[in-house]
Structure formats: C-alpha cells, structure tokens
Amino acid sequence: MWLREELLKTIWHAFTALDVDHRGKVSKSQLKVLSHNLCTVMKIPHDPVALEEHFKDDDKGPLSNQGYMPYLNRFILDKVREDFDVLEFNKMCWTLCYRKNICTKHLLITDDDAFKVWCIFNFLSEDKYPLVIITEEIEYFLRKLVETMGGGWSEEKFADYKLQLSTKNCLTAWELIELVGMGYFSKGMTLQTLSLGINEIFQELILDVLKQGYMMKKGHKRKNWTERWFILRPNSLSYYVCEDLMEKKGKIILDRNCYVESLPDKDGKKCLFIIKCTDKSFEISASDKKKKQEWIQAIQTCIQLLRLGLLSPHREARLRRRELRQKHYAEEEDLVEKMKQLQAANENKQRQLEAMREKMEEAAAKAALEEHMRKKTQLDLQDRYRLDLEREKMVRQQMEEQVAQKSSELEQYLQRVRELEDMYHRLEEALEDERQAKQDAETMRKLQSRLLEEEATKRAELEQIHLQQQRELSQTEAEKQELVAGQLAQERELQTAMLQLERLEKERQGALVQYEESSRKLERAANKTKTWKDKVAKHEGLVRLIQPGHKGPQKITNWGPASFTDTELEMRKKSWQESKNQGAQAQ
C-alpha cells in the first residue's frame, strides 16, 4: 500500500501550482478538475456530488486548502488501492506544476530526468510543509548519484557547497533540480552517464526496483531454458522478454512462506538456484557465481522483510536516518539544557563569590576606618601629653622656685607625674591594639586569596565531574534498559504465581467445604446408631452384630475398610480431640 504522506507530497505540488496568488486559496472549479484527474489516475470512481456537498457553504469565494484536505482524505486517499500506476500519478502532478516553477532549457538534463529528480525529492523530503530537503538527505542523494555514475565522492566539494547554503541548510524541489542540472557534482561525466545515474536511483527509490538483470529460467510445461529480464521488487520478482519491459511473461509473488536456496549444477546448467513458493517452484540460472549469490541474497532480504512486516530496504533506511536525526537533535537539546543548568550554577557561584568579595571589602573599609580613628585618637593623646608635659614643666619651674615654701605642692606634682605615666602605658596598649588590627587585616587578605584559589580548583573539578557524568549516563542508559527488561520478566512471573496461588486457594476452599459436609454426615449417622451400638458393645464386648451393611460407601481408615465400629471411631475421635486441646492449653 502506498504511504499517504508520499501521495500528499505529490498532490501538494499540484495544489500549490493552482494557488496563483500564493494565499493558500484555490477556486472550486480548479479543485473539481484536480479531484477528477486524481480519481482518474488512481482508478477511483469520481463523485462530483460529494465535492459540491462538501463545499456547499462556500460557493461564492475561493476555497482554502484546510477545507480541501478533509475531502481529499475522505473521498480520495481513503479509497486508494495498490493497482494504480504511481508513475502516471506523479507525471500528472508534475505536468501541473513544473512549468510554473522552473525552466529546464538551460540545464544539462532533460525534462524526463528533471521529473525523476522531482520524484526523488518528494521521497527524501521532510514531512513538513512547505516541502524542503535537508542537508543530510541532499548529501545522501548526491553521494548515491556520484557512486552510481562510477565517480568518487568529494567531501571537500560538498563542504564548500554547504558553506554556500549558509543558514538555510535546505533546498526546495526546484533548487535541487537546478543543482543536479547545473552539473556541479557531475563534472567530467557525460550527459548520458548522468541520465543513467538518475534513472537507476529513480528505479530503486520510486519504483522499488531492488535488482534487475538477465537470467535463464526453466519453463513449467516444456522444461526448456529461456533467457528473461528479471526485476526484483520488495514483494515480487517479475520477468520480461527483454529489458525494454514491453512484453511481461510472468510474475513470482513473494511472501513470508517463500524461501530461496542454491542448487547443484545439472543438465549442463550452472549457477542454479530455486525459489519455492506455496504453489510453485521456479528454477533459475545466473550468469556466474557472483550474480547467483547477489540474487539469492537480494531475494532472501525481501522475504525476511516480509516476514518482519517491514517496508522496502531504502524506505527502512530513510526511516532510520530520520530516527537518528531526531535522536541527535534530542541529544543536542539535552546537552544545551545541561549547559544552561551548569551555566546557571556557575552564575550562582559567581554571585556568591561577588557577595563574599563585597563583604570582605566592607570589612576592609570598616577596618581602615577603625585604624583611622585609632590614629586620630593616638595623635590627640600625643598632643594632650605634650601639652601636659609643657604644663608640668612650667609647674616644675614654679615648684623649684617655691620648693621651700610649697612642700605640699611637691607631693601633688609627684601624683600628677604618676598619672601621666599611667596614661603613657595606656597609649602603648592602644598602639599594640593597632598592630594587632593590621595583622587581622593581613589575615583576611590571605583568606580571600585562598578562597579564590579554591574556586579555580572547584571549577576544574566540576568540569571533570561533568565529563564523567556524560560517560556514566551512556552506561546507565544501557543498564536501565536491562533492568527494565528484567523487571518486566519478574512482573510476568509474579502475575503467573499469583494466578496459581488464587487457583490453589479456591481448590483448598472447595476441599474444606467437602470436608465439613462429610463431617456433618458422619455425625448424623453416629447419632442415629449410637444407642443400640452402645448396648451391643456393652453386652457382647468385641462380638459384633452380624447384619447386612447399608448401601452407602464403606468407611476407609488407616486400618483398612471397616476395621472397627462407629462407636470405636467416635471414641478414638474424642480421645484425639482431648489430646489436641491439652496440647493447645499447654502452649
């Protein structure tokens, strides 16, 4: 079945070509023509009444592509089958759009080659609109084209071309056709070689031709060997009279039940292998051993993909490339997010260091202010001391002149001297405090230097930790997958054990009910026969009454069938119950 995304890409080109004003609007008459042509090419019965009914509320103005898309999905794409010619479908949409977008006269390729490049673009482009092909897919197509033509791929030339693309990093369909048509990556190749390369890639990617070539086939009726042109596709192997594909002779349908194996040489034929299907087997002879192995490998690959329910190899390769790109983009986003978190943590650390530096500057300013105040106090004390000395000198002179007369004043003078000496001692203590403050400031500066060095060391350690975390994350992801698989297996085993436990519990409950029912029946029977059996046991001892047994099942005990009477059984039961009760009381 054709993928709906691929069909929509081709229809999008045709719809865009009808949108002359580039406003996303197309008139109803043009949509009718486009819908009729699509239904004709896809072999779908066209219903014009459904189109009129779908757009009955919008008869006056142009219709939007949002309004046409539900109609396209419901009345056309939902009815698509595999039997329509996809090549004719592509050519119809190509005819509507290529003349309005590109002129192929100045290019080195023909209109047919340009059409094939356009189809390849639709296959490799992203599933987003407007359609573009990204750099990775451009490189894949150009590399495949150059290798198909037998040339060597130049990484330097493509790197120069990517620089020309600058920030765009993508091309439209018409830009890709112009790139191939200008021959920038096919210099030295003839136009015929370029056309053959484009055609081979077109057959592989668009027509799903995985392999083709001449081989000999053994007939089913006349058993004669005839040369045929074989074409291998993901689910069939068709054979024609020759490579012009004008006369088709048959088709081998491949499915998951088919298999291919090598055959020994026989009947003068070499390089034989056989394809075994459900109803028929086909013997084929290749030209040499290498071709034989290539054909067997290619057919086995197709059967394996059918068994796995996968698409053709190139479609699977395209999906894998997209998955790898998405995974790469996700990893880049995670890396950017982690770098942002690391940068935020670094900025937070810088803010903390800045706050610490400001605090240290404030402490240094406060210490400088205190030191200035201490110096000012010291100067004041020195001035006061000098003034006091001068005053005391004058007093001493006066006292020397009046020593004889004022002996009492001498004593006061000595007392004043002692006070000045005490003041001098206090001044020395203040100087000692000043020196201690200077030492504290020096210690703070050393502490700041050590903190800065520790910050540099810590930053280097953080970078090492970040690198180690990156390596451990990859290891942890693999271990996590293994643990999840183990956990799922344990959960399944736990669920199985729980179901078995519930079943055993139900069986135990049923057995317990049966045991209680049997006990009640036994007790009723014992009560009925207790009276006369006691009498017989009293008068006759071990002699038992000879009487016909009842029709119920016999009692089975450890001593055999009916080895003792019900009275003896009841007594033994009472004795066992008393011993059990005594054991429970002892515990």
HUHU-V612287 format. One record per helix or strand of 3 or more residues. SS is the DSSP state (@ for helix, = for strand). FROM is the first residue (numbers start at 1). TO is the last residue. If there is no record, write none. Layout:
# HUHU-V612287
ss=SS from=FROM to=TO
ss=SS from=FROM to=TO
This chain:
# HUHU-V612287
ss=@ from=4 to=18
ss=@ from=28 to=41
ss=@ from=48 to=54
ss=@ from=65 to=75
ss=@ from=77 to=79
ss=@ from=86 to=97
ss=@ from=111 to=124
ss=@ from=135 to=148
ss=@ from=155 to=165
ss=@ from=173 to=181
ss=@ from=191 to=205
ss== from=211 to=218
ss== from=225 to=233
ss== from=236 to=240
ss== from=248 to=253
ss== from=259 to=263
ss== from=272 to=276
ss== from=281 to=285
ss=@ from=289 to=308
ss=@ from=313 to=401
ss=@ from=407 to=540
ss=@ from=566 to=586
